[in-house]
Amino acid sequence: MPGGMAFISLNLPLAEAFTPQASAEAEALGFFFCGVVPEKLASGDLLRLQYWNGFAVAATSVETASDWGAKVLEYVAAKAAERQKNAG
């Protein structure tokens, strides 16, 4: 993407009480679940969300290695479809 950010990562500490609300508000802005990074912070794990600016990846092009990964992919794909529906 010339002249712009391809994606933005948002890291939220899972040990903080504000994280569920912040995550919900970020999702309303178009961020989606990317992963959990264990023991990244002094307080413990962090939740990583991403926002893709102007590009999309087809869920059918993603391969997962576990049932849990497939469920995460399903969740992210559903959120992406919801964003597209609300945008158009």
C-alpha positions as CSV (number, residue, x, y, z in Angstrom):
1,M,0.0,0.0,0.0
2,P,1.9,3.1,-1.2
3,G,2.0,6.0,1.2
4,G,0.1,4.4,4.0
5,M,-0.1,1.8,6.7
6,A,-0.9,-1.7,5.6
7,F,-2.1,-2.8,9.0
8,I,-2.2,-1.6,12.6
9,S,-1.6,-3.8,15.6
10,L,-3.2,-3.1,18.9
11,N,-1.8,-4.8,22.0
12,L,-4.0,-5.0,25.1
13,P,-2.8,-6.4,28.5
14,L,-5.1,-9.3,29.5
15,A,-4.5,-8.6,33.2
16,E,-6.2,-5.2,33.0
17,A,-9.9,-4.7,33.8
18,F,-10.4,-2.3,30.8
19,T,-9.3,-4.8,28.2
20,P,-12.7,-6.5,27.5
21,Q,-14.3,-3.1,26.9
22,A,-11.3,-1.7,24.9
23,S,-11.4,-4.9,22.8
24,A,-15.1,-4.5,22.0
25,E,-14.6,-0.8,21.1
26,A,-11.7,-1.7,18.9
27,E,-13.7,-4.4,17.1
28,A,-16.4,-1.8,16.5
29,L,-13.8,0.2,14.7
30,G,-12.7,-2.7,12.5
31,F,-10.0,-4.4,14.5
32,F,-10.1,-8.2,14.8
33,F,-8.5,-10.9,16.9
34,C,-5.0,-11.7,15.8
35,G,-3.6,-13.7,18.8
36,V,-2.5,-14.0,22.4
37,V,1.1,-13.4,23.2
38,P,1.9,-15.4,26.4
39,E,4.1,-13.8,29.1
40,K,4.9,-10.7,26.9
41,L,4.3,-8.2,29.7
42,A,5.4,-8.0,33.3
43,S,1.7,-8.4,34.2
44,G,1.3,-11.5,31.9
45,D,-0.3,-12.2,28.5
46,L,-1.4,-9.7,25.9
47,L,-4.2,-9.7,23.5
48,R,-3.2,-8.7,20.0
49,L,-5.8,-7.2,17.6
50,Q,-5.1,-6.0,14.0
51,Y,-6.7,-3.6,11.6
52,W,-6.1,-4.2,7.9
53,N,-6.1,-0.9,6.0
54,G,-7.4,-1.3,2.5
55,F,-6.7,-5.0,1.8
56,A,-8.4,-8.3,2.5
57,V,-7.3,-11.9,2.7
58,A,-9.7,-14.5,1.7
59,A,-10.5,-16.9,4.5
60,T,-10.3,-19.8,2.0
61,S,-6.6,-19.0,1.4
62,V,-5.7,-19.6,5.1
63,E,-4.6,-23.0,6.3
64,T,-4.9,-23.8,10.0
65,A,-3.0,-26.5,11.9
66,S,-5.6,-27.2,14.6
67,D,-9.3,-27.3,15.4
68,W,-8.7,-24.2,17.6
69,G,-7.0,-22.4,14.7
70,A,-10.0,-23.3,12.5
71,K,-12.4,-21.8,15.1
72,V,-10.3,-18.6,15.3
73,L,-10.4,-18.4,11.5
74,E,-14.1,-18.8,11.4
75,Y,-14.5,-16.1,14.0
76,V,-12.3,-13.6,12.1
77,A,-14.0,-14.4,8.8
78,A,-17.4,-13.8,10.4
79,K,-16.3,-10.5,11.8
80,A,-14.8,-9.5,8.4
81,A,-18.1,-10.3,6.7
82,E,-20.0,-8.3,9.3
83,R,-17.7,-5.3,8.7
84,Q,-18.2,-5.5,4.9
85,K,-22.0,-5.8,5.4
86,N,-22.1,-2.7,7.7
87,A,-19.8,-0.7,5.4
88,G,-21.8,-1.2,2.2
